[in-house]
Amino acid sequence: MAVKKQKIKSLNQYLECIPDIQKIRVSSDIFYGVFLGLSLLLTGLFLGVSQQVQAMEQPVKTISPEQFRLERDVEKMVEGYPIEKMIPYMGTRDRETVAYLVGIAKKESNWGKRVPRTEEGEDCYNYWGYRGEGSRGMAMGHGCFGSKKEAVAVVSKRLDTLIHEYKRDTAEDLVVWKCGYSCDGHSKESVQGWIDDVDYYATKVKD
């Protein structure tokens, strides 16, 4: 009987230990949960700091007060027209070149509303009647550019040359844009109309 009682006592001690084991398991689960949460939090913090450091290392695009005023002046004029999306690329040019980018584009395409397109109907971004080839070749007798940035870069470079190297710094001088070397094939009215309209809008930017 003593042996039997001893066995029962040992069994009771084992059963009494079960709640403690469960407590240990629960405590372990809580510990691992907290540990995992802290790990995720620290990982997120490190990633955030890393991204901030990378952002600080990247060059910041600065814009001069004159550039800001130029872009603002042009934006007021062309708001709602397709050429409006080209303003960020124009802002890097000098005011006189931008003035004729705006004036000629108004006369040639109504600021991007009448443009040469590819056979698929895609915009060639040629708002100036530019006759040289673009990266997408030619379309409807005019250059077809691959992007707004390319269009502004190519056309403004040509205007820079005419204005600053050849001293064609008035709409009358720049009528070569319309006529080429001779306006004989154009009526006097159309030539004068081109000069007057380009001058009107270019002057708004220059002033």
DAUR-V492069 format. One record per run of one state. SS is the DSSP state (H for helix, E for strand, C for the rest). FROM is the first residue (numbers start at 0). LEN is the number of residues. If there is no record, write none. Layout:
BEGIN
SS_FROM_LEN ; SS_FROM_LEN
END
This chain:
BEGIN
C_0_1 ; H_1_56 ; C_57_7 ; H_64_14 ; C_78_3 ; H_81_9 ; C_90_4 ; H_94_15 ; C_109_7 ; E_116_1 ; C_117_5 ; E_122_1 ; C_123_10 ; E_133_1 ; C_134_2 ; E_136_3 ; C_139_2 ; E_141_2 ; C_143_4 ; H_147_18 ; C_165_7 ; H_172_7 ; C_179_8 ; H_187_19 ; C_206_1
END
